[in-house]
Amino acid sequence: MLHQKKCKQLRRMKQKDADAQKIDSVQTFIGILATKMKISIQVVDKISITISKLREEELWPQINRFILT
């Protein structure tokens, strides 16, 4: 939400021909947010892969042994 808010702010600033330094500041902030979002997505993806591996390698064999006994 913060990313969207800052993008809207940037568009308004560009339409009103705001100070270039302020525009640069908002653009930098948006870039930092975008980087943080990408990193967060990568972390969540890694966790998801780890959970899937654990499920496939450890949980399913245990469930199969339980069912067969």
N, C-alpha and C positions, 0 to 999 in steps of 0.2 A: 504494500500500500504506500509505503514511504517512497518507493521508486516511482510509482505512478504519479504521486503528488509532485515530486520534484520534476518529473518530465513535463507535467502540465505547467508548472511554474516556469520552467525553461522556455516553453513555447510562448507563454504570455510575455516573458521578458524580451524574447526575440521580436515579437510583434510590436512591442512598445519601444524598440531600440534602446534597451537599457544599457547601462554601463558595461563595457566589455569585460572588465575585471570581475563584476558580479556574475556575468554569464559564464565566464571561465570557472569561477568557483562552484557554481551549480553543476556544470558539466563534469568537473572533477569529482564532486560528491556522487553524482550519478554513476560515474565509472567505478568508484570504490564500492558502491552498493551492488553494482552488477557483478563485480569480482567476488564479493562476499556471497552473493546468491549462487554463483557457479560453484564455489567451493562447498557450500552447504549441500547442494545437489549431489556433488561428487561423494561427499561423506555419507549421505543417505543411501546412495547407490552402493557404496562399498559395504555398508552395514546390511543392506538387503541381500547382497551376494553372500555375505558371511552367514546370515541366517538361513538362506537356502541351502548352502553347503552343509551346515550343521543338521538341518532337517533331513537331507538326502543321505548323509554319511553316518549319522548317529541315531536319529529318531526313527526313521523308517525301518532299519534293521531291528531295533528294539521292539517296535510294534509288531513286526512280522514274527519275531520269536515269541512274543506274548500270545499272538493269535494262534500260532502253531502248537503251543503247549497246552 
